[in-house]
Amino acid sequence: MNTDYAAAARVIAQADALVVTAGAGMGVDSGLPDFRGDQGFWQAYPMYEPLGLSFVDAANPRHFERDPLFGWGFYGHRTSLYRETRPHAGFSLLLDWIARYELASFVVTSNVDGQFQAAGFEVNNLLEVHGSIHHLQCLSPCSHDIWSNQAEFKIDHASMRAARIPACPSCGGVARPNILMFGDFSWLPERTAAQEERFARFLQKFRGEKLVVIEMGAGSAIPTIRHLSENLGSQPGVDVIRINPREPQIGGGHFSFNVGALEGLERLATYL
């Protein structure tokens, strides 16, 4: 486990390609809430504590089936929050390195917030493994259509209920976010599957080349992003830079920095 920022910066400068992997911790420096544990979730959404609802409970498709106004209370609030949130300066640092060192790049994130698109990353070089809150689908679903979320939301914070429900344009039924939720059997994966295919082609193109993975804010509770970074890091010619204030551990001689995403990127920037 390497904790040398200067060495990590040299690896970035000498790379042929960059994969940015990001979990929920990436958005904390932009002011987005940290849902880590029930207390973290209730601090962000105190109205759910008296109801005894955890993040797993709130992020469940059953609410759209039983009480869609309540389901959209949570996801409508998050939609508005993400639209209003400005990506932190770390996103611009990554874009600067990509341009300056002429790096081919791809982003893989478990976040559904659209922060990378808002920051100016190439939308065709981005994989959102859990979908996106900025896209909708039919709850049923009546078709495989996925469309842009243009709905506006007014939320009663006392009851966490939305004033209206987005409708499916095909059948008129309830629309839901195109997000893979907990206990979800109706999520349409086609949009994410197309992103996965583009990422696979990217990896094939740079197989055997100098590839750097910069991972930020990816925890072990839902380890999708961590596992991806480590699987890539097990291949020849791939270096992983893990930035995580709580769980920075990584083996195999890769880089580990126990700071937040923005601080870690800013420290790397002093050597680039």
N, C-alpha and C positions, 0 to 999 in steps of 0.2 A: 504494500500500500504506500503510494508516493504522495507526499504532501508539499511538493516543491512547485510553487506557482510559476517560476521562471521556466522550469522544464516543461510544464504543461503548456505554457504559451508557445514554446518552441515547437512542440508537437502540432499545435494548431497552424502555426505559420508554415510548416513544412508539409501539411496534408494535401492530398488530392481532392478529398471530399469530406463533408461534414454532415453528420446526422445529429440533430437536436432532439432530445427526448425530454418530455416534461410531464410532471404530475401536478397535483393541486397546489403544491408549494410554490410553483412558478407565479401564480396570480396573487400571492399574499402581498408582495411588494407593490402591487398595483392598487392595493386596498381591498381586495376581495377577501371574504371571510374564510377562515380556516375551520373546516368542519371536523377536525380531528377529535374523536371521542364525543360522547353525548354532551359533555359540558361545553365543548367548543361549538357544537351545533346550536345548543340552546343559547349560548352567548350571542350568536349571530341572529338566531330566530327565537327570542324568548317566549313568543306566543305559543310555541309548540311544547314547552316544558310542562305546563299544567295538563296538557293532553297526553303526556307521556309518550310523545312521538319522537323517535330518533331520526337521524338522517336517512337510515335504511328504510324506516317506516314512511317517511315523507316522500322519498324518491321511489315510490312503488306505483306501478300502473293501475293497481286496483282502485285507486282514488278516481281515476278518469272513468272507470266503469261504474262505480257506485255513486260518486258525487263529483262530477267533473268540475264544478265551480271551486270545490276545495282543492282538487288536483291542480287546477290552473292558478290557485292562490299562490302555491309554492313556485311553480315553474313560470308563472307570469311575472312574479316579483323578480325572479332570477333573470328572466329575459330583459327586463327593464334595467336591472343593475348592470348586466354585462354590456348592454348598449351604451351605458353612460360612463363606463370605466375606461380610462386611458391607460394603455400598456406602459409599464415602467421603462426606464432608460435601458435596462438590460436587453430588451428586444432590439433596440437600435444598435447596441454594441455588437450583437450577433450579426445583424445585417451589414454592419461596417466591415467586420472580418470577412464575411462571405464575399463582399465586393472587392476589398483590398487585396486579398490573397487568391482571388478568382477561384473560389471553392464551389464545386457542385454541392448542392445541399438538399436535405429533406428533413422535414419536421414530423415527429411522431408524438402525439399527445393524448393523454386520457382525459384531458379537459374538454368541456363542451361549450366553453365560453366565447370562442371566436377571437381570442386575443391575438393570436399570430396573424390572422387575416387583417385585423384592425391595425396591426403594427406595420403591415406592408409585405409580409412574406408571400411568396408565390403560392397561390391557391392549388395549383396542380402538383406541387411538391409537398403536400401536407396530408398526413393520415390522422384522422380523429377516431381512435379505436372504439370510443363509446358513443359516437355520433355527435350531433350538434344541436344546441337549443335554438339555433337560428334557422332550423329546417323543421317542417311538420310532415305528418303522415296521418292517414285515417286510423282511428282506434281499432276498427274491426279486424284487419283493414279490408276495405272493399276492393282495393287495387294495390299495385306496387308503386303508386305515385308518391314522390317526395317533393315538397315544394318549399319555397322560401317563407320564413315566418315574418310576415308583415303586420301581424296583429298588434294592437295597442292594448295595454292592460291597466285597469284600475282595480286596486286590491284593497279590501277592508282588512286592515292589519289586526283588528281585534278578533275577527273570525278566520282570517287567512283564506278568504273566499274572493274569487274574482267576480267582477260585475257581469262579465259575458264570457262565452266559450267560443273559441275559434271553430269553424265548421269545415268539414271536408267538402271541397267543391264538387266532388263527384256524386256523393250520396246524401249530403247534408247532415251527416252524423257528426259525432264529436271528433275533432282533430286533436292529436297529442304531439308532443315533441318527438322528433326522430332521434331519440336517445335510448341507449340500452340501460334500462333501469334494473332494480333488484327484483328478482322473480318475474322477469319479463319474457313473455312468449309471443308477443305480437310485434316486436320491433322489426322494422324492415331494414336489412343490412346491406342493401344493394349499393347505396352511396358509399358506405365505408368499404365495401368489397372492391369497388372500383379504385379507391385510394390505395388499398392493400396491393392490388395488382401493379399500380404505378411504383409503389415502394419496392416491390419484389424486382421489378425491372431495373430500378436504380441500384439496388444492391448487386444484382448480377453484373451490371455495367462496370462497377468499381470493385469487383471481387479481385483480391490480390493486390489492390492499390493501397496507398496510405489513407486509411479512413479514421477519422476522429469522431467519437460520440461524446457530446456534452449533455449530461443528464442533470436535470434540476428539479428539486422538489418532488421526487417520486418515492413514496413510502412503501413499506412492506405489508401494510394492511390489505391493500389490493395491489399485488406486486406486478401487474402487467408490464408496466414500463421498466421497472428494475430488471425483470427477467429478460426483456428484449435487449436492454443495454448489455447485460452480462453475456447473453448468447452471442451478440455481435462481438463483444470483447474476447470471446474464446477463439475467434478466428485469427489467422496470421495477418499481421499488418494493421490491426485495429487497436487503438488506444481509447480507453474510456476515462472521462473526467466526470466524476460524481460530485455534485454540489448539493449538500443536504445538511441542515443544521441539527437534525435529530438522529438520523441513521446513515451516516456517511460511509460505513464500512464497505469495502470491496477488496477482493483478492486479486491474484494474478498480476501484481505489479502495476495495476492501474492507479489513477490519481483519485484522491479523496480529500474533499475540503468541507469541514463542518461549519458552514456559514449559509446564509440565505442566498437565493438565486442572484439577486441584484448585487449583493456584496461580493459574491464569488466572481461574477463576471467583471465587476469593476476592478478587483484585484488582478485578474488575468490581464485586463486592459492596460495596466501599468507596465506590462512587459511586452505589449504588442504595439 
